[in-house]
Structure formats: structure tokens, C-alpha cells
Amino acid sequence: MIKIKTIEEAMYKAMRMAATKLPPDVESKLNEAVAEETNPLAKQHLQVSLENARLAGEGNGLVCGDTGFPLYFIKAGTQTAIEGGFGALWKAAENATARCTAEAFLRPTMVDPLTRDNPGDNIGPGMPKVELSFTGQPDGIEIICAPKGGGSEIFGTFYRMLFPSDGKVGIKKFIIDSIKDSCYAGKICPPAIVGVGIGGTADLCMKMAKEAALLRPLGSRNKNKETADLEIELLQASRELGLGPMGSQGINCVMGMHIETAVTHTAALPVAVNAQCLVGRRWKTTISNNNEVAYEGSIDGWKQEVNHV
């Protein structure tokens, strides 16, 4: 049985790592972008971000000061047993979040939407956000901790219910328009990881977009060839917009294009876009049934339905 204190400590450490370390796939892609960009300002933006990340990794500050929304994505197996039951995961996430905030690894950004009162610990109705699924290893647990920056969420979230007759042309136009609107003036801190949800209900569509942006490693492609071809086409189209890092001129306003789909009503065509900023913060912790804990920046294998290219 996995002890709840083990989970809480693992959440705390993984969230702390997410706030202070660049995931390896993100760091590699940013270095590729530095080599590609010819505009001096575009290069400088990327170099500054990489230098900030290097300093944060050495214990000097955070990868980015806006640690945004505290998100925990949890995957349990069919034989996983947790002390106190699965409901205890939410309290563990609260305790880990409060500790990270008190120790300045998370900025206290969560406020009441109406009164704007700030509790100072990032805890309140709906936060921290915990998503639980029952797949993966039979008796362990995997957790991805993602402090998602406010800019990418505020300026990089779009939803539209298209008409079925809009088809692929309408889908592509909506996505490219969303990229232009969000990357202009560097509002979402590009180069961004763009997640797209197509189909399902309105809430499922947005959930797919969010998870496509946060839970798929850069360089992955959807297992469905038609969807994968659309990912490649839209990524290439984004490189022809003239927008680069942090709103400068360039080609790298998007470093990853991930699309997920679900069947939908015959009269509907919902499409959602959600962006993740250039530092792509996320860190994974794995806990075995005998309470052995591991941490890694790679999230390969988290979403089993994608293939890597």
C-alpha cells in the first residue's frame, strides 16, 4: 500500500522540480530554435530564457516567475492501493501546494474570481486541480506536476462550436487564427506548445486540448495518420506566420502541435485550443506499491495512444 505521506512528499518535490527545471525535451527544442532563428532579438529571447533556466536549475530562482495554476495529473493502476483511499489525493495535493507556495517555489496567484481575495497559499475551490485516471501500471501511481503559467492560459485558450460544414478548412483557420492572436506581442510567451481538441462535448474538447499541450512530449504524433498529418501541416503553417519567440520576427512561435480527437454529435464540430508557454513546466514522479519514489523530466509513455517520430 502506498502511504499518503509518501505521495504528498513526492508531489511537493515534483512540483518544486517543475518550477526550477526545464523538461529535457523542451530544453532540446529551445536550443534547436536558437540555431534556426536569424533575427537577433528572437535569438536573444531564447538565450535569456535558457540562461534563466540554467540559473534556476542551480538553485537561483525559478524557471519563470509566474508559476500560475497548480495542476496535478495522476495515473493509477487497477491494483493500486492508497492509504486513506483515492480521496486522500486531493488533500495531499493541497498540502504539497501550500508547502511549495510557503517556500516560494510557487507564487500565490490563485484568487477568488469575484472578490479577488487571495488566500496566499494557492488553495481554494477547484485548486489545486487534480485529474485522476485509472490506467498504466497495475499497482503503482504516476503523477505529473505542472505549474501552468497564467499568460499561456489567459491568452492561449480558445473554444468555438463550428458547423460540420466548416470541415477541415474551418478547423485549420480557427487554429491558425488562435495562434496569431495568442502569439502576437508575445502574449503567451512563445514558442508555445499548442494543444488542440476536436470533437466530443464542449468540456471534453477543452480537456483534450489542455492535456495535449501539457501531457504529450515534444516530437510525438497522434497515432491516427490523418490527425498526425494535420499536426504536421499546422506546425508548418505556424512557421510561415512571421512570428517568432516572445512576439519577435521569426519562425518559432510554436514548437509543438498536438491534436487529440473524440467522436461528437453529428450536428456538432467543437474545436478548442490551449497553449503551454515556452518553458513547458512539468515534472513526473512515479511511486511503486512498496513506496519507492522516482522523479524524471521525461513524460514519454504517459499517453499510450501516441507514437513518437
C-alpha positions in Angstrom: 0.0 0.0 0.0 1.2 3.5 -0.9 1.4 5.8 2.1 -0.3 9.2 1.7 2.7 11.0 3.2 4.9 9.4 0.5 2.6 10.8 -2.1 2.4 14.2 -0.5 6.2 14.5 -0.4 6.6 13.2 -4.0 4.0 15.8 -5.1 5.9 18.6 -3.3 9.3 17.6 -4.8 8.0 17.1 -8.3 6.2 20.4 -8.3 9.3 22.1 -6.9 11.4 20.5 -9.7 8.8 21.6 -12.3 9.2 25.2 -11.1 13.0 25.1 -11.2 14.0 22.7 -14.1 13.3 22.7 -17.8 12.0 19.4 -19.1 14.7 17.8 -21.3 12.5 17.7 -24.5 11.6 21.4 -24.0 15.3 22.4 -23.5 16.3 20.5 -26.6 13.6 22.1 -28.7 14.6 25.6 -27.4 18.2 25.0 -28.4 17.1 23.9 -31.8 15.1 27.2 -32.1 18.1 29.2 -31.2 20.0 27.6 -34.0 17.2 28.2 -36.5 16.3 31.8 -35.8 18.2 34.6 -37.7 16.6 37.6 -36.1 19.0 38.8 -33.3 16.0 39.7 -30.9 14.5 36.3 -31.4 17.8 34.6 -30.6 18.2 36.8 -27.5 14.8 36.0 -26.2 15.5 32.3 -26.3 19.0 32.6 -24.9 17.7 34.6 -22.0 15.1 32.0 -21.2 17.7 29.2 -21.4 20.0 31.2 -19.1 17.2 31.8 -16.6 16.5 28.0 -16.7 20.2 27.2 -16.1 20.3 29.5 -13.1 17.1 28.1 -11.7 18.5 24.6 -12.0 21.5 25.7 -10.0 19.2 26.9 -7.2 19.0 30.6 -8.2 15.3 31.4 -8.6 12.6 29.9 -10.8 12.5 29.0 -14.5 9.7 31.7 -14.7 8.3 33.9 -12.0 4.7 33.2 -13.0 4.1 29.7 -11.7 0.4 30.1 -12.5 -2.1 27.3 -11.8 -1.0 24.3 -9.7 -2.1 21.2 -11.7 -1.6 17.5 -10.8 -2.3 14.7 -13.3 -2.5 11.3 -11.6 -2.5 7.9 -13.2 -3.2 4.9 -11.0 -3.3 1.2 -11.8 -6.2 -1.2 -11.3 -4.4 -2.8 -8.3 -3.2 0.5 -6.8 -3.9 0.8 -3.1 -3.5 4.2 -1.3 -3.6 4.8 2.4 -6.9 6.6 3.1 -8.3 5.8 -0.3 -8.1 7.8 -3.5 -10.0 10.7 -2.0 -6.9 11.4 0.1 -5.0 12.5 -3.1 -6.8 15.9 -3.1 -5.7 16.7 0.5 -2.1 15.6 -0.4 -2.1 17.9 -3.4 -3.3 20.8 -1.2 -0.6 20.2 1.4 2.1 19.9 -1.3 0.9 23.1 -3.0 0.7 25.1 0.3 4.3 24.0 1.2 5.6 24.9 -2.3 3.9 28.3 -2.0 5.2 29.0 1.5 8.8 28.1 0.4 8.4 30.5 -2.7 8.6 27.7 -5.3 5.0 28.7 -6.3 3.8 32.3 -6.5 0.5 32.8 -4.7 -1.6 33.6 -7.8 -4.9 31.9 -7.0 -7.7 34.3 -6.0 -11.4 34.3 -5.6 -12.9 35.1 -9.0 -15.4 37.6 -7.7 -13.9 39.2 -4.6 -10.3 38.8 -5.8 -9.4 37.8 -2.2 -6.1 36.0 -2.2 -5.7 33.2 0.5 -1.9 33.3 -0.1 -1.5 29.5 -0.4 -2.9 28.8 -3.9 -5.7 26.7 -2.2 -9.4 27.2 -2.8 -12.4 25.7 -4.6 -11.1 23.8 -7.6 -7.4 24.5 -6.8 -5.1 22.8 -6.8 -6.6 20.9 -9.8 -6.3 17.1 -9.6 -7.1 14.9 -12.6 -7.2 11.1 -11.8 -7.3 8.3 -14.3 -7.1 4.5 -13.9 -4.6 3.3 -16.5 -1.0 2.3 -16.5 1.0 0.1 -14.1 -1.2 -2.3 -12.1 -0.2 -1.3 -8.6 1.7 1.9 -8.7 1.0 5.6 -9.3 2.3 8.2 -11.6 1.9 12.0 -11.1 2.7 14.8 -13.4 3.0 18.1 -11.6 2.5 21.2 -13.9 2.6 24.8 -12.7 0.9 26.2 -15.7 1.7 29.9 -16.3 -1.1 32.4 -16.3 -0.2 34.1 -19.6 -0.5 30.9 -21.7 -3.8 30.0 -20.0 -5.3 33.5 -20.2 -4.3 34.5 -23.7 -3.9 31.0 -25.2 -7.3 29.5 -24.6 -9.9 29.4 -27.3 -13.1 27.5 -28.0 -15.6 27.5 -30.8 -18.5 25.4 -31.9 -18.1 25.2 -35.7 -20.6 23.9 -38.1 -19.9 20.4 -39.5 -19.9 22.0 -43.0 -16.9 24.1 -41.9 -14.9 21.0 -42.1 -11.1 20.8 -42.1 -10.8 24.2 -43.7 -12.7 25.8 -40.8 -10.8 23.9 -38.2 -7.4 24.9 -39.7 -8.5 28.6 -39.9 -9.7 28.7 -36.3 -6.4 27.1 -35.1 -4.2 29.4 -37.1 -6.2 32.5 -36.1 -5.9 31.4 -32.4 -2.1 31.0 -32.8 -1.8 34.5 -34.4 -4.0 36.1 -31.7 -2.1 34.4 -28.8 1.5 34.8 -30.1 1.1 38.4 -31.2 3.2 40.7 -28.9 4.4 37.5 -27.1 1.2 37.2 -25.0 1.6 33.5 -24.4 5.4 33.6 -24.2 6.1 31.7 -27.4 7.5 29.4 -28.8 4.4 27.6 -27.4 3.3 24.0 -27.2 -0.2 24.2 -28.8 -2.8 21.6 -27.7 -5.9 21.1 -29.8 -9.1 19.2 -29.0 -11.5 18.3 -31.8 -14.9 16.7 -31.1 -16.6 15.5 -28.0 -18.6 17.8 -25.9 -17.6 21.4 -25.0 -15.9 20.4 -21.8 -14.3 17.2 -23.2 -13.0 19.2 -26.2 -11.2 21.7 -23.9 -9.9 18.9 -21.7 -8.3 17.2 -24.7 -6.7 20.5 -25.7 -5.3 21.1 -22.3 -3.9 17.6 -21.9 -2.5 17.7 -25.5 -0.5 20.8 -24.6 0.7 19.5 -21.2 1.0 15.7 -21.3 2.5 14.9 -24.7 6.3 15.1 -25.2 7.5 17.3 -27.9 8.1 15.4 -31.2 5.2 13.0 -30.6 2.5 12.4 -33.2 -1.1 11.2 -32.9 -1.4 7.5 -33.7 -4.1 8.3 -36.3 -2.4 9.2 -39.6 -5.0 11.8 -40.7 -4.7 13.6 -37.3 -0.9 13.3 -37.4 -0.8 14.8 -40.9 -2.9 17.7 -39.6 -0.5 18.3 -36.8 2.4 18.4 -39.2 0.6 20.8 -41.6 -0.5 23.2 -38.9 3.0 23.2 -37.3 4.5 24.1 -40.7 1.8 26.8 -41.3 2.7 28.4 -37.9 6.3 28.7 -39.0 5.2 30.8 -42.0 3.3 33.5 -40.0 6.4 35.6 -39.5 6.1 35.3 -35.7 8.9 34.2 -33.5 10.0 33.9 -29.9 8.2 36.3 -27.5 6.5 38.1 -30.4 9.6 39.0 -32.3 10.0 38.3 -36.0 11.0 34.7 -36.7 9.7 31.2 -37.4 9.4 29.6 -34.0 6.1 30.9 -32.4 5.1 27.2 -32.0 7.4 24.4 -31.0 4.9 21.7 -30.7 1.4 21.0 -32.3 -0.5 18.2 -30.6 -4.1 17.3 -31.5 -6.5 14.9 -29.8 -9.9 13.9 -31.1 -13.2 12.4 -29.8 -16.4 11.4 -31.6 -19.0 14.1 -31.4 -22.7 14.7 -32.3 -23.5 14.6 -36.0 -24.6 18.3 -35.8 -21.6 19.5 -34.0 -17.9 20.3 -34.7 -16.4 21.6 -31.4 -12.7 22.8 -31.5 -10.6 24.0 -28.6 -7.1 25.4 -28.4 -4.9 25.6 -25.3 -1.3 26.7 -25.2 1.6 26.0 -22.9 4.4 28.6 -22.7 8.0 28.2 -23.9 9.3 26.8 -20.6 6.8 23.9 -20.7 7.0 23.2 -17.0 6.1 19.7 -15.9 7.8 17.0 -13.9 6.8 13.4 -13.3 7.1 11.3 -10.1 6.5 7.5 -10.0 5.6 5.7 -6.8 5.7 1.9 -6.5 3.4 -0.1 -4.3 6.3 -0.5 -1.8 6.7 3.3 -1.6 9.8 3.6 -3.8 9.8 7.0 -5.5 11.5 8.2 -8.7 11.5 11.6 -10.5 12.1 12.4 -14.1 11.6 15.3 -16.6 10.6 12.9 -19.4 6.9 12.1 -19.8 7.4 9.5 -22.6 4.8 6.8 -22.3 2.3 8.9 -20.3 -0.2 9.0 -23.2 -0.1 5.5 -24.6 -2.1 6.4 -27.7 0.7 8.5 -29.3 3.6 7.4 -31.3 7.0 9.1 -31.4 8.7 10.3 -34.6 
